[in-house]
Amino acid sequence: MKAQLEAARQAAGDAIGVFYDPRQNAEHAAGLQRSHSLREEMASLMQRAEAWARAASGADKHDRSAAEAEPEE
């Protein structure tokens, strides 16, 4: 999506600020908004993945420390 929009911008010879402003570029406004939504969704998914990884890492550390604290028979 980003590559397509950038190719269209270069072909049109528009300045970056003008082309990527959906209020000034009605022709590509839907694509610009879709690209923005996808970027936000990707950032949200990455934050969730990082939080999941931190939680899993913390649980692993807790399990290991609990196992090490148990007395051996």
N, C-alpha and C positions, 0 to 999 in steps of 0.2 A: 504494500500500500504506500509506504513512505517513498520508495523508489519511483513508483508511478507518479505520485504527486510532484516529486522533485523534477522528474523528466518533463512533466507538463509545465512546471514553473519556468524551467530553462527554455523550453520551446516558445513559451509566451513572452519571455524576456522581462517578466515581472520581478520587482524587488521582493525579497523574502517577506518582509513585513506586510506588504500588500497582498501577496499571493496567499499566505497562510492565515489571513484574517477572513473567517467565513462571512463576515458582514460586508467585506469588500469584494469577495470572490464568490458570487452566487453560483457560478458554473461548477465549482469544485467544493462547495460548502458541505455537501453530504459526505464526501470522501474525507474532508478535513475533520469533520466531527466524528466520523467513524474511526479515523486514525487516533484522535485524541482519546476516545472511549477505550480503544484497544490498549493504548499506552497506560491509562489509568487502571484497567483491569489487570494488566501484566504486573504493574507495581503492587497492586493489592494481593495478587497471587504469590508474588515473591515475599511479601511481608508475612503472609500466612505460612509459607513454606519455612521461612526463617524461624518463626515462632514455634512451629511444629518440631523443627530440628533441635531448637534449644530445649524444648520440653522433653523430647526423646533423650537428648544427651543428659539432661538433669536426672531423668528416671534411671538411665543406665548407671550414672555415678552413684545414685542412691542405692540401687540394687547391689552394685559392687561393694560399696562400703558396708552395707548390711551383711553381705555374705562374709566379708573379711572380719567383721565384729563377732560373728558366731563362733563359739568355742568348738574346737575339733575334738572328736571322741577317740 
